[in-house]
Amino acid sequence: MRSVEDHLARVTAAAVAPRPVRVGISEAQGLMCAEEVVVENALPAFDQAAIDGYAVRSVDVASAGETDEETGEQIVVSLPVVGEVRAGNRQPIRLQPGQAVKVETGAPLPTLADAVLPDKWTDGGLSKVRVGHAVRSGQYVRRTGDDVQPGDVAVRRGTVVGPAQVGLLAAVGRDKVSVHPRPRVAVISVGRELVDIDRDTGAGQVYDVASYALAAAARDCGAEVHRVGIVTTDGVREAVEAQLQRSEVVIVTSALGGSASDDITVALAELGDLAVERIAMHPASVQGFGTLGDDQVPTFLLPSNPMSALVAFEVMVRPLIRIALGKRQPMRRLVTAKSAASHQSPAGRREYVRGQLMRDEDSGEFMVAPIPDNGSHLLVSLAEANCLIVVDPEVTEVRAGDDVVVAFLAQRG
């Protein structure tokens, strides 16, 4: 029996980011940058006012606010206002010594001006301004290249593009950027007993729930998903082979007991080595994994029972997809919580128990309530859960009040 850690290491080692594509920066959010975006021009491209006020030479107002030795009063400097510069102004203005120019935030700084007086330090005069506070050279000014200089890297290869990166790309004039696209995930169901949800079930038939749930889970963690639908064992090789040419991950869901999984692995044998093994976890202790096709596409064989399939996806498939997306933290956040109830756990297996995580408003401590297990096939308990309680293989009993490790699931709402 393979440990969870060993199997997960094998799975994540097969993660490969999709080949880069060039997209508009608005479409790049959440994707991993595939190039070093080098700045060609300085940002800002000119000296500009960082605040509404008056552009001045700092030397002309150096005495403002000081105490006059003869009168004992505060010195107020008066300067003529010789013009106004708004943001977007394209006509250069030259400031002479002893003058001030009214400026807006973002406006180009007049020639010779080296500082901006905030409005609140003046009387707001239009033809003449009275200044009661000195300003240092460079104060309230954004100098050319303060943000980035030509040759600087604005966005590095491997960075996940977020709102700040989109803004920076726009600021340096880039409308497109090379990114690794969302991994394409194909989901295939195998079983003669399955029918799609747009048909009525007959005797011995059940709805294909697992493929819908797995497709939603893959989409939720950032993948581009194609739900292939239902195929028979005889048709699984053709279906998988077709998806290997257009996917970065393939998920096959099927009954895994007895000869069912043997028939699938035999059918896929010519495409590569997909081994079905027992994993020391519960639920989903039987899983298959391998890399198939010329491109060595990671391919999973997961249980058809949707509860087990979703737990297997959460533990094994989700981290691989997140790595392919370039996420630095592909695993769920883990916290320690007090168990609100006792729970028996199978020896020798890492158990993933559905739970509801709460936080005490007074102490700030986490508490988790296991959701009663009425059968591993029931989705209701997972739909109610906001976490998975992770019980190590050597622990056979969790008692009320014990500390347990909890993995957050996606927040709903």
C-alpha positions in Angstrom: 0.0 0.0 0.0 1.5 3.3 -1.0 1.4 6.3 1.4 -0.4 9.5 0.6 2.9 11.4 0.6 4.5 9.0 -1.9 1.6 9.0 -4.2 1.2 12.7 -4.1 4.9 13.3 -4.8 4.6 11.0 -7.9 1.5 12.9 -9.1 2.9 16.5 -8.6 6.2 15.6 -10.2 4.2 15.0 -13.4 2.7 18.6 -13.4 3.6 20.6 -16.5 2.4 24.1 -17.3 0.6 24.4 -20.7 2.6 25.9 -23.6 2.6 29.7 -23.5 0.1 31.8 -25.5 -0.1 35.6 -26.0 -3.3 37.2 -24.6 -4.6 40.6 -23.9 -3.7 41.8 -20.4 -7.3 41.8 -19.3 -7.4 38.0 -20.0 -4.1 37.3 -18.3 -5.4 37.7 -14.7 -4.8 34.5 -12.6 -2.4 33.0 -15.2 1.3 32.5 -14.9 3.5 35.0 -16.9 5.7 33.2 -19.4 8.1 36.0 -20.2 10.3 38.6 -18.7 8.4 41.9 -19.4 11.2 44.4 -19.8 10.4 48.1 -19.5 11.3 50.2 -22.6 10.4 53.6 -21.2 10.7 55.2 -17.8 7.6 55.3 -15.6 6.6 58.0 -14.9 7.9 59.4 -18.2 8.2 62.9 -16.8 8.5 64.7 -13.5 5.0 65.2 -12.3 3.0 66.6 -9.3 2.1 64.0 -6.7 -0.6 66.2 -5.1 -2.8 69.2 -5.9 -1.0 72.4 -5.1 1.6 74.8 -6.4 4.8 74.0 -8.2 7.7 76.1 -6.8 11.4 76.3 -6.3 12.0 75.0 -2.8 14.6 77.7 -2.2 11.9 80.4 -2.7 9.8 79.2 0.2 12.6 78.0 2.5 11.8 80.6 5.1 8.1 80.1 5.2 6.8 79.1 8.7 10.0 80.2 10.5 9.8 82.8 13.2 10.9 86.4 12.4 13.6 87.3 14.9 12.5 91.0 14.9 8.8 90.7 15.1 8.5 87.2 16.6 5.8 86.4 14.1 5.7 83.4 11.7 7.1 84.3 8.3 4.6 84.0 5.4 6.1 84.0 1.9 4.0 85.5 -1.0 4.5 84.4 -4.6 2.8 85.4 -7.8 0.9 82.6 -9.5 1.9 82.8 -13.2 -0.2 80.0 -14.6 -2.0 76.6 -14.1 -1.0 73.2 -15.4 -3.6 70.4 -15.5 -3.0 66.7 -15.8 -2.5 65.8 -19.4 -1.1 69.3 -20.3 1.3 69.0 -23.3 2.6 72.6 -23.4 5.8 73.1 -21.4 5.8 76.0 -18.8 8.9 77.5 -17.4 8.9 78.7 -13.9 11.0 81.8 -13.1 12.6 82.4 -9.7 10.2 83.7 -7.1 7.1 82.4 -8.9 4.5 79.6 -8.4 2.3 77.6 -10.8 -1.0 76.0 -9.8 -0.8 72.2 -10.6 -3.1 69.2 -10.5 -2.0 65.7 -9.4 -0.3 64.1 -12.3 0.4 67.3 -14.1 3.9 67.7 -15.6 6.2 69.8 -13.4 7.2 73.2 -14.9 10.8 73.7 -15.7 13.0 74.8 -12.7 10.3 73.7 -10.2 11.6 71.1 -7.8 8.8 70.7 -5.3 5.0 71.0 -4.9 3.3 72.9 -2.1 0.1 71.2 -1.0 -3.0 73.4 -1.1 -3.4 73.0 2.7 -0.1 74.8 3.3 -1.3 77.9 1.4 -4.2 80.3 1.3 -5.3 78.9 -2.1 -4.7 82.2 -4.0 -5.2 82.3 -7.7 -3.1 85.4 -8.7 -0.9 85.5 -5.6 -0.4 82.7 -3.1 0.6 83.1 0.5 2.7 80.2 1.9 3.1 79.5 5.6 5.1 76.2 5.3 8.4 75.4 3.7 8.8 72.4 1.3 11.9 70.3 0.6 13.4 69.8 -2.8 11.7 66.8 -4.4 8.8 66.8 -1.9 5.4 65.8 -3.4 7.0 65.2 -6.8 7.1 61.9 -8.7 10.4 61.9 -10.6 11.0 60.4 -14.0 11.6 56.7 -13.5 10.6 56.6 -9.8 8.5 53.5 -10.5 10.6 51.8 -13.2 13.5 52.6 -15.4 14.2 51.4 -18.9 15.6 47.9 -18.7 13.8 47.1 -15.4 11.7 44.0 -15.3 8.0 44.9 -14.8 6.7 41.4 -14.5 8.9 38.4 -14.1 8.5 35.0 -15.7 6.7 32.7 -13.3 4.7 35.4 -11.6 1.0 34.9 -11.4 -0.7 37.9 -13.0 -2.9 39.7 -10.5 -4.5 43.1 -10.4 -1.2 44.9 -9.6 0.6 43.1 -12.5 -2.3 44.0 -14.9 -2.0 47.6 -13.8 1.7 47.7 -14.2 1.5 46.1 -17.7 -1.0 48.8 -18.7 1.3 51.5 -17.2 4.2 50.5 -19.3 2.1 50.3 -22.4 1.8 46.6 -22.9 -1.6 45.4 -24.3 -0.6 41.8 -24.6 1.5 39.4 -22.5 2.7 35.8 -22.9 1.2 33.5 -20.3 0.7 29.9 -19.5 -3.0 29.2 -20.2 -5.3 27.4 -17.8 -4.6 23.7 -17.8 -7.1 21.8 -19.9 -8.8 19.0 -18.0 -10.9 16.3 -19.6 -13.3 14.3 -17.5 -14.6 10.9 -18.8 -17.0 8.5 -17.1 -16.9 4.8 -17.8 -19.8 2.5 -16.9 -22.7 0.7 -18.6 -24.9 1.5 -15.7 -24.5 5.3 -16.2 -27.0 7.6 -17.9 -26.7 11.4 -18.4 -28.9 13.7 -16.4 -31.0 14.6 -19.4 -32.4 11.1 -19.6 -34.6 9.0 -17.2 -32.9 6.1 -15.4 -34.1 2.6 -16.0 -33.7 -0.5 -14.0 -30.1 -0.9 -12.7 -29.1 2.5 -14.0 -27.8 5.6 -12.1 -27.1 9.2 -13.1 -23.5 10.1 -14.0 -22.9 12.2 -11.0 -19.1 11.9 -10.6 -18.1 13.5 -13.9 -20.3 16.6 -13.2 -18.8 16.9 -9.7 -15.2 16.4 -10.9 -15.6 18.8 -13.8 -16.9 21.5 -11.3 -14.1 20.8 -8.9 -11.5 21.2 -11.7 -13.1 24.4 -12.9 -13.2 25.7 -9.3 -9.5 25.4 -8.9 -8.7 27.3 -12.2 -8.7 24.7 -15.0 -10.4 24.9 -18.4 -12.7 21.8 -18.3 -14.2 19.6 -21.0 -16.6 17.0 -19.7 -16.6 14.3 -22.3 -19.4 12.3 -20.8 -20.1 8.6 -20.6 -18.3 5.9 -22.6 -18.2 2.1 -22.3 -15.1 0.1 -21.4 -14.8 -0.8 -25.1 -14.7 2.9 -26.0 -12.5 4.2 -23.3 -9.2 3.9 -25.2 -10.5 5.9 -28.1 -12.0 8.5 -25.8 -8.8 8.9 -23.7 -6.5 9.0 -26.8 -8.6 11.8 -28.3 -8.3 13.9 -25.1 -4.6 13.3 -24.7 -4.0 15.5 -27.8 -5.9 18.4 -26.3 -5.5 18.2 -22.5 -2.9 18.7 -19.8 -4.8 16.4 -17.4 -7.2 13.5 -18.1 -9.5 12.2 -15.4 -11.4 8.9 -15.9 -14.0 7.9 -13.3 -15.1 4.3 -13.0 -15.9 1.5 -10.7 -12.6 0.3 -9.4 -13.4 -3.0 -7.7 -12.7 -6.4 -9.3 -12.2 -6.6 -13.0 -13.6 -3.1 -13.8 -10.3 -1.3 -13.3 -8.4 -4.2 -14.9 -10.4 -3.8 -18.1 -9.6 -0.1 -18.2 -5.9 -0.5 -17.6 -5.7 -3.2 -20.3 -7.5 -0.9 -22.7 -5.1 1.9 -22.0 -2.0 -0.1 -21.9 -0.8 0.9 -25.4 -1.0 4.5 -24.4 1.3 4.2 -21.4 1.6 2.8 -17.9 -1.5 3.6 -15.8 -1.2 1.6 -12.5 -4.1 1.1 -10.1 -2.9 1.0 -6.5 -4.1 1.0 -3.0 -3.4 4.3 -1.2 -3.3 4.6 2.5 -6.2 7.0 2.7 -9.9 6.9 3.3 -12.1 7.4 1.4 -10.7 6.7 -2.1 -8.2 4.1 -1.1 -8.1 2.6 -4.6 -6.9 5.0 -7.4 -5.1 4.8 -10.7 -2.5 7.2 -12.0 0.0 7.3 -14.9 1.3 9.5 -17.7 -0.1 8.6 -21.1 0.6 9.5 -24.7 3.5 11.1 -26.5 3.3 14.1 -24.2 3.1 12.1 -21.0 -0.2 13.6 -20.0 -1.0 13.0 -16.3 -4.0 10.6 -16.3 -6.1 9.7 -13.2 -8.5 6.8 -12.7 -10.8 7.8 -9.8 -13.7 6.0 -8.1 -17.1 6.4 -9.6 -18.7 7.1 -6.2 -18.8 10.9 -6.2 -17.9 11.3 -2.5 -14.7 9.3 -2.9 -14.0 10.9 -6.3 -14.2 14.4 -4.8 -11.9 13.6 -1.9 -9.4 11.9 -4.2 -9.5 15.0 -6.4 -9.0 17.3 -3.5 -6.0 15.4 -2.2 -4.3 14.4 -5.5 -5.6 16.2 -8.5 -6.1 19.7 -7.2 -2.5 20.2 -6.2 -1.3 19.1 -9.7 -3.6 21.6 -11.4 -2.6 24.4 -9.0 1.1 23.7 -9.7 0.4 23.8 -13.5 -1.2 27.2 -12.9 2.0 28.4 -11.2 0.6 28.8 -7.8 3.3 29.0 -5.1 1.0 27.5 -2.5 -0.9 24.7 -4.3 -2.1 23.0 -1.2 -5.1 24.0 0.9 -4.5 26.1 4.0 -4.1 24.0 7.1 -5.1 25.1 10.7 -5.3 23.4 14.0 -8.7 23.1 15.6 -10.4 21.5 18.6 -12.6 18.5 17.7 -16.1 19.1 18.9 -16.9 15.4 19.0 -15.3 11.9 19.1 -14.6 10.0 16.0 -13.2 6.6 15.1 -10.7 6.3 12.3 -9.3 3.3 10.4 -5.8 2.2 11.4 -3.1 2.6 8.9 -4.9 5.0 6.7 -5.0 8.8 6.5 -8.7 9.7 6.9 -10.3 12.8 5.4 -13.4 13.5 7.5 -16.0 16.1 6.3 -16.4 18.8 8.9 -17.8 22.2 9.8 -15.1 24.6 11.0 -16.0 27.4 13.4 -14.1 30.1 15.3 -14.7 31.2 18.8 -15.3 35.0 18.7 -13.8 35.5 22.2 -10.7 33.3 22.2 -10.1 33.2 18.4 -9.6 29.4 18.6 -10.9 27.1 15.8 -13.3 24.3 16.6 -14.4 21.7 14.1 -17.5 19.5 14.2 -17.2 16.2 12.2 -20.3 15.6 10.0 -21.9 12.3 10.8 -20.8 9.6 8.2 -23.9 8.1 6.7 -22.0 6.4 3.9 -19.1 7.5 1.8 -21.3 7.7 -1.3 -23.4 10.5 0.0 -22.6 14.0 -1.3 -24.9 15.8 1.2 -22.2 15.7 3.9 -19.6 17.2 1.6 -22.0 19.8 0.4 -22.5 20.8 4.1 -18.7 20.8 4.9 -16.4 23.7 4.8 -13.3 21.7 5.6 -11.7 18.2 5.7 -10.4 16.9 9.0 -7.1 15.2 8.3 -6.5 12.2 10.7 -3.1 10.6 10.5 -2.8 6.8 9.8 -1.5 6.0 13.4 -4.5 7.7 15.0 -7.5 5.4 15.5 -9.6 7.6 17.7 -10.2 11.3 17.9 -11.8 12.4 21.2 -13.8 15.6 21.8 -11.3 18.3 22.7 -8.4 16.8 20.8 -6.4 19.0 18.5 -6.8 18.0 14.8 -5.4 19.3 11.5 -8.1 20.8 9.3 -7.9 21.7 5.6 -10.0 24.6 4.4 -12.3 24.0 1.4 -13.4 26.7 -0.9 -15.6 29.3 0.7 -19.2 29.3 -0.5 -21.4 32.4 -0.8 
